[in-house]
Amino acid sequence: MITFLEKAVIGMAFLRLLSGSVELFAAFLMIRFNDIEKALVINSSLALIGPIILIITTAIGLLGMADRIQFGKIIWVFLGVGFILYGLKSS
């Protein structure tokens, strides 16, 4: 039996693999430089990548479900993601 994966699932998984690879690469860079200032710069750059990946992955998932979910619920999901990002950045 052959199982076909949905394009949205493949896209979401690829973005998460890419994000994880960037995180691992950043950790190796921190160890390589062995300098607290450079490690903070690297860590700060990761703070930009995380929310971008979250938004894009959520958008891909919602677009993949667009034919099965009501428009109002899509708005609620985007509002939820927005509140998560607002809560993380407003501290």
C-alpha positions as CSV (number, residue, x, y, z in Angstrom):
1,M,0.0,0.0,0.0
2,I,1.4,3.4,-1.0
3,T,0.8,6.4,1.3
4,F,0.7,9.8,-0.3
5,L,1.6,12.8,1.9
6,E,-0.2,16.0,1.5
7,K,1.8,18.9,0.0
8,A,1.0,21.1,3.0
9,V,2.3,18.5,5.4
10,I,5.6,18.1,3.4
11,G,6.0,21.9,3.4
12,M,5.4,22.3,7.1
13,A,7.8,19.4,7.9
14,F,10.4,20.9,5.6
15,L,10.2,24.3,7.3
16,R,10.5,22.7,10.8
17,L,13.5,20.6,9.6
18,L,15.1,23.8,8.2
19,S,14.4,25.7,11.5
20,G,15.9,22.9,13.5
21,S,19.0,22.8,11.3
22,V,19.4,26.6,11.7
23,E,19.1,26.2,15.5
24,L,21.8,23.4,15.5
25,F,24.1,25.5,13.3
26,A,23.7,28.4,15.6
27,A,24.6,26.3,18.6
28,F,27.8,25.1,16.8
29,L,28.6,28.7,16.0
30,M,28.3,29.7,19.6
31,I,30.6,26.9,20.7
32,R,33.0,27.7,17.9
33,F,33.3,31.4,18.7
34,N,33.3,30.8,22.5
35,D,32.5,34.5,23.1
36,I,29.5,35.7,25.1
37,E,28.9,38.8,23.0
38,K,28.9,36.8,19.7
39,A,26.7,34.1,21.3
40,L,24.1,36.8,22.3
41,V,24.1,38.1,18.7
42,I,23.6,34.7,17.3
43,N,20.8,34.0,19.9
44,S,19.1,37.3,19.0
45,S,19.1,36.4,15.4
46,L,17.3,33.2,16.2
47,A,14.6,35.2,18.0
48,L,13.7,36.6,14.5
49,I,13.6,33.3,12.8
50,G,11.4,31.4,15.2
51,P,8.3,33.5,14.9
52,I,8.7,33.8,11.1
53,I,8.8,30.0,10.9
54,L,5.7,29.7,13.2
55,I,3.7,32.1,11.0
56,I,4.7,30.5,7.7
57,T,4.1,27.0,9.0
58,T,0.7,27.9,10.4
59,A,-0.2,29.7,7.1
60,I,0.7,26.6,5.1
61,G,-1.4,24.4,7.3
62,L,-4.4,26.7,7.1
63,L,-4.1,26.9,3.4
64,G,-4.0,23.2,3.2
65,M,-7.2,23.0,5.2
66,A,-8.9,26.0,3.6
67,D,-11.4,23.9,1.8
68,R,-12.4,22.0,5.1
69,I,-12.5,24.9,7.6
70,Q,-14.7,27.9,7.8
71,F,-13.3,31.4,7.1
72,G,-14.2,32.6,10.6
73,K,-12.2,29.8,12.2
74,I,-9.2,30.7,10.1
75,I,-9.4,34.2,11.4
76,W,-9.5,32.9,15.0
77,V,-6.4,30.8,14.4
78,F,-4.5,33.8,13.0
79,L,-5.6,35.9,16.0
80,G,-4.4,33.2,18.3
81,V,-1.0,33.1,16.7
82,G,-0.9,36.9,16.9
83,F,-1.7,36.8,20.6
84,I,1.0,34.3,21.2
85,L,3.6,36.5,19.4
86,Y,2.3,39.6,21.2
87,G,2.6,37.8,24.6
88,L,6.1,36.7,23.9
89,K,7.3,40.1,22.7
90,S,5.6,42.4,25.2
91,S,7.5,41.3,28.3
